[in-house]
């Protein structure tokens, strides 16, 4: 089918409304055609004006971390989802959690639930990496050290004022002790200068050294 060939060319990556327009320039009402493709299941809507191609047409699915970056940006995957991905905590986290320089937002669609929490610059720009997800897909996400710091920064009313506070939080979160022992202390120290909740993060960093000894 002609439409299958046209849509298949996009592959599994998400696409926007303007990406579809070159395919529809011979239609008088291209938006009606897009709505028809959604109705027939060729296109899966994510948010207004953004879609993924049905996996049977595209030949695969986009990774949800890639979608998290795409749906609301600038942003990177962090917090609970990143910590679960790194096997720092035992829980399997379904919601894709990210941080952004923009306001807090939650997006739900057929693919899943995506939440975003705002943090300030220049702290936002530290500790970010490109993670290869396979199938020629990549996502922007926090380093392990930054994901840990982001949890402290973004958890409301969390203040770590002593070794006891930090130890209790680490135990409550059920952090893996070996994972904590592998964190790069130099990276953590370098993030402190521009970080919110600086005193809590300093306390956490000192506590980890003793906690995993």
N, C-alpha and C positions, 0 to 999 in steps of 0.2 A: 504494500500500500504506500502511495506517495507520501502521505503525512507521516507514516512510520519512518521512512528514510530521512525525511527532513528533521524530525525530532530526535532520531537516533544519533544524529551528528553531534548533538550537544553532550551525549554521554550521561554520566551519573551526577555531574556537578549541577548545583542549583542555577537557575536562570531567572532573569528579570523580564518584565513586560517588553522593554525595548529590544531585548535579544530576539523576541519573536516577530517583531515588526517586519524585518526583511523577508520573512517567509510569507507574509500576508499582504504585501504591497499591491497585489492584484485584486484584493477584496475591497469593496466599497465600505464595509463595516467590519474591520479586522477584530474589533473587540468582541463582536458577536461570535466570531469563529473561535476565539480563545475560550469564551464561555462554553461553547459547544465541545471543545476539546476537554475542558474540565468535567463537563457533564458525562462525557464518554469515558472518562478515566485516563485519558492520555496524559493529562497534566494534573499534578497533585498540588493544590494551593497551600502555601506556607503562611504568608501574610499577604496583604494587598499588594499585587503587582510582582510577587515572587513565587516561583514554582520549582518543582522537580518533575522530571519526566518519569512516567511509570516504569518501574524496574524491568518489566518484560520488554519494553521498547528500548530503554537506555542500556540494557545489558548489565545492570548493577544498581546498587543503592548508594547514595551519598552517606558518608559517615556523619553521625549526629554532631560530633565536635566541629566538623567543617561547617555544618548548618548553623551551629551556634554562632560562629564567627560571622557568617553571612547575614543572619537575620537582624542583627543589631550591632552596629559598630561605631567607633572602634571598640573592640572587646577581645578578651582572651579567656579561654577556659581555665578555671581555677577552683578554689574552695573545695567543697565536699567531693565534687565529681573528679577533680584532678587528684585529690588525695586517695580516693578509691582506685582510680586508674593506676596510680603509683603503688598500690597495695600498702599504703601507710596506715589505713584504717580497715577493719574487717568488713564493714558494711558494703553491700552492693548498692550503689547510688544510681537511680534511674533518671532523675532530673539533671539536666545539663546545667551546671552552675558556672557563671562567668562574672568577670568584673569589667567595668567600662568607665570611660571618662564622662559619660552622660548620666542621666537620671536613672533611678531604679526602674526596672521593667520586668514583666513576666509575659511570655508568649506561649500559648498552647495551640497546637495543631494536631493533625493526624499522626505526625511523626513522633511527637512527645511534648514535654514541657521544658521550657528554657527560661532560666531566671538570670537577671543581671543586677549587680549592685555597683553603685558608683564609688570610685575612689579618685583622689586628686592626682594631678601631675605635680612634680615629675616622678613621684613614687610609682605611678601607673606604669611608666615606661621601663622600669627595672625588672630584671628576672623574667624575661619573655623568650620563648624559643619556638621554633617551627618543629612540630612533631609529625613524622611520616606515618601515615595511617594505612599505607598500602594502596594498591589499585590507583596509583598516581594521584592520591589525595593527601592533603596536608592540613594541619590545623595549627593555629596560634594558641599556645597554652603557657601556663606558668611553669617555671622550673619547680622542682620539689620544694626548695627553700622558700620561694615566693608564694607558693600555694599555702604553705604553713603560715607564713606571715599574714597573708590575706585573710586567713580564717580568724586570726586575732583582730586584725584591723576592722573586719566587716561584721563581727559578732557584737551585736548591741549589748551594752552594759558589761562587757567583759573587760575587767581590769586585773592585770597580774602584778601584784605589788610585792610578792615574796616568793621564795622557793616553794613554800607550801601551796600558794595559789597556783603556780605554774605546774607543779607536780600533780595536783588534783585535776587540773584541766586536761593534762596529757593522759591521765588514767581514765577520766570520764569519757574522753574521745576515743580511748582504746588504741592509741598510737602504737605501732610496732616498734619495739625498742631497737631492733637491728636497723630498721629504716632510719630512725632518728640518728643512730650512730654514724650513718653514711652521709649525712648532710654536710655541706661545705660551709664551715664556720666563717671562712673569709667572705663568701658570698653574703651570708646573713649579716655580717658586720657592715658590708658595703651598702646594704639596703637601708640601714638604720638612719643615715643622715637626713633623708627626705621623707621618712615614714611617719604616718600618723601613729598615735599610741606608742611613741618611741620608748617610753619607760617600760611599758608592758613587754615590748619586744626585746629590750635589753634583758629584762628579767628572764624571759623565756629562753633566750640564747644561752645565758649563764646556767640556767637550770638544766638544759639538755646535756651539757658537758658532764654534770654530776649524775644526772638521771640514768645515763647509759653507761656510766663507768663500771 
